[in-house]
Amino acid sequence: MAEREMVLLVEVGTLRGHSDMVTAIATPSDSAHFLVSSSRDKSLLVWNWNSTPSELHPLRRLTGHSHFVQDVKLSSDALFALSASCDGDLRLWDIASGATTRRFVGHSNDVLSVAFSRDNRHVVSVSRDRTIKIWNTLGECKHTLEGHTDWVSCVSLPPSVFWPTIVSASWDQTLKIWNLTNCKLRCTLTAHTGYVNTVIVSPDASLLASGGRDGMLVLWDLAEERKLYYINVGSIIHALCFCPTRYWVCAATDHCVKILDLETKSVVQDLKIHNPTNNNKMLHCTSLAWSFDGNTLFTGYTDGTIKAWKVTRKSIDDVVEELPIEFNEDFEAPLLEALQNM
């Protein structure tokens, strides 16, 4: 009988450089060998990536913000980084030089999330001032969108110039879909029973995934603007990301990073690490990003470290720890039952 295998992620390295929580990680969409992280230590770090995750080391530190840096995104050509900060500003950074090339000033409270349009012509930001702002790359605010009744916590744009859409998430428990071209509200999506921390668009722009205080990871059909199903991960969701090469979504929670296969409707793995300097207390993952090829997952934590995980294959017979999760009625049995039926 042939040996049965399953795909798992194995920790292969730790990136040390930040002195406080890692709030976001951004990776290029092509083969560029670097990544950028943001932190509550008020800085961003550009990391060199020499093919082996364990060899990652900081190239330079980007400083200029006077408060927590809450988010970072890369332009589609990977030449610039865009950051959001609790100092109320956005900054555009030249990756090669590390210099600030533009400041975006206009929000009246903390800026929590930012995004580039695919053609790099627009910058979108959201804030605790409850607004969404659309900027040109000269730092001029062209439109301010209002509609959320609480902090706007996250913004995401589809990775296509043919889909001019803004998706926003809020502490008012809703998602809103906006038309980027005319800045009109298309619809409001409701399903969550607590504040929403994060929303992401799948690489093919077909799905949305959202999560927050209620511990529900909700999957949405973007084109039809409707809920497909939800997964109860059992804990607050801090961040989400889709794998670029597999039908996986990853959720950063208080307890672990959950890797979910949306095609087989099963759990791939729970990624857990402990803090040996604090009575083995579990660290919380607060940020996630995949490498462009889907082979390496980067996870950022409350202690300022970033872990690199490599996708590998492992014999099922060697797997001794079960991976439980609660699925709603739309889901098939989780991984354990699937393995028993093989």
N, C-alpha and C positions, 0 to 999 in steps of 0.2 A: 504494500500500500504506500502510495506516495506521501511524503511528509506534508502535512498541512501547514500553511504559512498565513500570517497576518501582518499587516503593515502597522508599525509602531514608530513613535518618536523617541529618540535616545538623546539625552543631554550630552553635548560635546564641548561646551565651553561657557565661560562666564566673562562678561564684559564689565569691567570696573572703571569708573570715572566720575559718575555722579555722586553727590553727597546727600541727595534727597530723592523722593519718589520720582520714578520715570513715568511721565505723563503721556508720552506718545513716542512711537517709532515709525519712521518713514523709510521705505526702500524704493529704489528705482524700478521702473517697469521693464527695463531691458537688462543688459548684462553688466552694467556699471558696478564695480566692486566697492561699494561703500553704502553706509546707511547713516541716518541722522536721528538722534534722539533728543527729546526735550524733557525738562525736569523742573521740579519745584525748587531746585537750587539756583534758579534764575538764568540758567544757561542752556545751550544746545551743544551737543557733541557730534562731530563728524567722525565716523569710524571707518578705518581702512579694512577691506575685506579681501584677503589674499587667498581666495578659493577655499580655505579651510577655516571654519568658524572659530576654532580654538586659537587662531592666529590674529583675530580681530584686535585692533588697538586704536586708541583715539588719534586722529590726525590733527584736529584742532578743536578748540572750544570757542563757541560764538557767544559773546557777551554784549549786553546793551540794555536788556530789559531790567526793570527795577523791581519786579515782583515775579511770582511763579510763572513759568512758561507752561501753558496748558496744552498746546497742540503744535504739531509741525507737519507740513505736507511738502512734497517735492513737485516741481514743475514737470510736465511730461517729458521734457528734454533732459531732466535731471541736472540742470545748470544752476537752479535757484531753489532755495528753501524758504517757506513761508511759515512764520510763527505767530501764535496768539498768546497773549499774556494777561495776567490779572492787573497789570499796570494800565490796561485799557487800550493798548496799542497792538497793531500788527507790524511785523518787520519782514522785509524781503532781503534775503541774504545771498550773496554770491558765494557758491560752494567753494570755488577755486581759491578765492582770496580770503574768505571768512568775513568780508566787510558787509555792513548794512548798506544796501543800495536804495532803499525806500522805507519810509515810515507811513503807516496808515492810521490817521488820527481822526476820531469821530464818535466812537462809542462812549457812553457815559458811565459804563461799569465794566467789570471784568470781561475780557474776550475769551470765550471758552473753546471755540472750534473754528477752523478755517478750511478752505478748499480752493483749488484751482479749477477753472474750466479746462476741458481737454485741450483746447487750442491755446491755453495760457493767456487769453485776452481778458478774462474776468477773474476776479478774486471775490470770494464770498466769505463772510464772517458772521458769527452769531455770538450773542452776549447775554449777560445777566440783566442788561437793560431791556430785555424782551424783544429785541429787534434783530433783523437780518439785514446786513448791508452788502451791497454789490458795488465793487470798486473796479476802476480800470488799473492798469499796471503803473500808472503815474501817481497812484495814491489818492485819486479823486473818487469820492463816494458819489456814484451815479444814481443809486436808488436805495431807499430804506423800506423794507417790508415789515408790516406790523400785522398781528393777528394772534400770536401766542399770548396767553394771559399769565405766564410765569417765565422763569429763566429759559432761554433757548440754549440747550446743552450741547447740541451736535449738529453738524451739517455735512451732507454727502452729495456728490454729483456723479452721475453715470460716466463711465470712462469712454464716452463716445461724443464726437461733435454733432452727431445726428440725433442726439437725445438731449435737447437743451432744458434740463430739469434740475431743480433744487429740491432736496429732501431735508427737512429740518425735524429735530426731535426736541421735546421740551419737558420741563418739570410740570407742565399742565396736563401731563399724561397722554399727550397726543403727538402724532406725526402730521406734518403738512407737506404737500407736494405742490411746488410752484413752477410756473413756466418762466424759464430764465430769459426768454426773448421779450415777452411783454410784461414780466414781473407780476402776473396775475396768479391768484391762488386757484389751483385746480381742484384740490380736495383735502379733507381732513380725515385721517385714519385713527380710529379708536379701537383699543383692545386692552391696553395696559391699565392696571389698577393702582399704579404708583408712578412716581416720576420716571421719565425715560432718560437714561444716560447716553445711549449710543444708537446710531443707525448707520448702516452700510449698504452699498449697492454691490451686487454681484458683478464679477468681471464681464459677464455677457449682458449686463443691464436688464436681466429678466426678473431678478428677485431683490427684495429688501429684507434685511434682518434687523430687528430692533430688540433692545433689552434694557432693563433698569431695576428699580427697587423691588418690583414684585417677583423677580426671579424667573420671569417668563421670557424665553427667546421666541419672538414671533416672526414667522416667515410670511412675506407678502408678495403678491404678484404685482410688479410695478406697472406693467402696461394696463392691466385691468383694475388696478388700484383697489385690491381686496385682500383680505387675510386668507392665507392658505391653511396654516396650522400653527400650533405652538408647542414648545417643549418646556417643561418645568425643570430647570436646572437646580432648584432648591436653595438658591442664594442670590444676593444682589449681583447683577451683571455690570461690570465696569467698562468692558470693551469687547468688541467683536471684530472678526475678520474672516473673509472668505479666502480659501486656498485658490491660487490662480490656475492650478492644473488638476485639481481633484474636486469632487462635489462635496467638499467639506466646509463646515463653518466652525470657527473656534470661539469659545466664550471664556473671558476672564472673569472669574467669580471670587468670592471671599475664600472659598475652599480649595479651588484648583483651577486649572485651565481645562475645559472640556472640549474634546475634539469629536465632532459629530459628523457622520456620513449621511447626507441628506438623500442619497440615492438608495442605499440599503436600509435607511432608517434605523441605524444602529450606532452605538458608541464605539469610536475607535480607541479612545484612551482618555484617562484623567491624568494630567501632568501635575505633580505635586513636588514642592521642595520645602525644606525646613530651614529655620534660622538657628544654627548651632550656637550662636552667641546670646540667644534669648530663650533659654530653656526649651530649645527645639520647637519653638512656636512657628506655626505655619505663616509664611510670607504671603501677602496678597499680590496677585498679578493685576496690574493697572493699565497695561498697554500690550499690543500685539501687532506683529507684521510678518508676512511671509517674504522670503526671497523671491525674485522674479521667476525662478524655475520651479517653485513649489517644493523644493527639497530641504529648505531650512526655515524653521519657525523661530522668531525672536520674541521673547517675552520679557517685559519690564516690570519691576517690582517696587514695593514700597520702601525698600532699603537702598534704592539707587542702583541696584545691579540689573544687568540684562543677561538672560540665559539664551543660549543657542541650542536648538534641538534639531537633530538630523533625522529625516525619514529613512527608515530601514525596514527590512523584512525579518520576521522572527517566527520560529516554529510555535504553533499553537500549543503543543505539548509542554513548552517551556513557560507558558504563561500561567502563573499560579495565583495572581491577584485578580479577582473579578472586578468588573467595571460597572457598578449599578447606576441607574438613572431612571427617573420617573417620566414616562411618556404619556401623552394624552391619548384619547380614544382613536385619533387619526393615525397613530403610529403602530407599527408592527412590534413584535417582541424585541427587547433589547439584545445586546450582543450575546449574553450567556445562553439564552434560549436558542439563538441562531447557531451557535457553536455546537450545542447538544444535538441539533437536528441535522448536522452535516454528515 
